[in-house]
Amino acid sequence: MGFLDKIKKSIELKQRMPDDESVEKAENKIIKLKKTLEKNPNNSKIITELYMYYVEISDTEKKIECLKKLSQLLPGDFYSFQQLADIYLNEFGDTKQAKIYQNQANDIKNSF
């Protein structure tokens, strides 16, 4: 059993199921944030906020999109790489891709 498999087995992800009202609120906020982002497409704070709302509504494709954009804008910040590793491992079971992102996150952490 590989290192990432051990981590996967030792972590139990608990995600609350959003109700209709919270999904609607999140979707409305996403619409506003996307309009704001059009004016400033490289604003990492807006992208991070969008990411959090996509987490809330469980939109994996959009979460990945936000995290990849963040990793380009903030290549020295391990957070986006760590989150991408978590998504690929826990949501897709893709240990190969998860390991790539985890190694990038580790390289950034270890460079300090």
N, C-alpha and C positions, 0 to 999 in steps of 0.2 A: 504494500500500500504506500503510495507516494505522499510526500509532505502535504500537498494541497488536499488530497483525499482525507488525510487525518484532520486537517483544519475543517473541512466541510462536515465531517461527521461530528466534530466536537462543537460546532456552532449550530444552534437552532434559531432560525430566523422567525421572528414573530412580527407579522404585519397585520395591522388592524384592517378590517374591510371597511372601506369608506361607504357612508350612506349617500343617498341621492342628493341630499342638501349640500353636503361637503364637496361632493364631486362637482355640482353645479357652481358652487362658489370658487372652487379651484379652476374650473374651466373659464369662468368669467375673468379671473385674475390672469390666467394664461393669455387670454385675448389682449388684455391691456398691456401686459409685459411684452408681448410680441410686437405690438405697435410701437412701444417705447424703444425696443431693441432695433427696429428698422431705422430709427434716427441715429442710433449709436451701436452698430453691430458688434463692436469689440468691447462692450461693457461687461466685464466679468461678473460684476455684482448682479446685473439683470439676468445673465445666463445662469448663475448659481441659484437665483430665486426661481427661475423657470424650472430648473432641475428639481428643486424641492417640490414644486407643484406637480411635476410629472411623477415623482415618487408617490405623492399623495393619491394620484388617480391611477397608479400602476401602469404607466405608459412606457414600457421598456425601450422601445425604439427611440422615443424622444429623450429619454434619460441618457441613452448612449450618445445621441447627437449632441446634447448639451455638454456632456463630459468630454467628448472628443474635442469640441470647440474650446473648452476650458484648458485642456491639456496643450493645445496649440498656443493659446493666449498666455498661459502661465506654466511654461515648461519646467520651471523650478519648484512647482508646488506638487507635492505627492498626492494630494487629496483626490484629484480626478482619476489618476492612475489606479489608486487603491479602490475607488468605487467601481471603476471599470472591471478590475480583477474580481471584485465581489459579484458583480452582475454576471459576468461570463461563467464564473464557477457555480454560483447558487441558482441562477435562473436558467442557464443554458446547459450546465454540466460540461462546459468546454474548458477542460483543465489546461489544454495547450495554450489557448488565448489568455486565460486567466493568469497563467504563469508568466506570460510575456508582460502583461500589465503590472503584475505584482513585482517582477524584477525591476521594472522602471521605477515603481514607487520606492522600492528598497534602495535603489541606486541614489535616488534623491535624498532619502532619509539619511543614508550613510555618508553622504557628501558633506554633511554639516559637522 
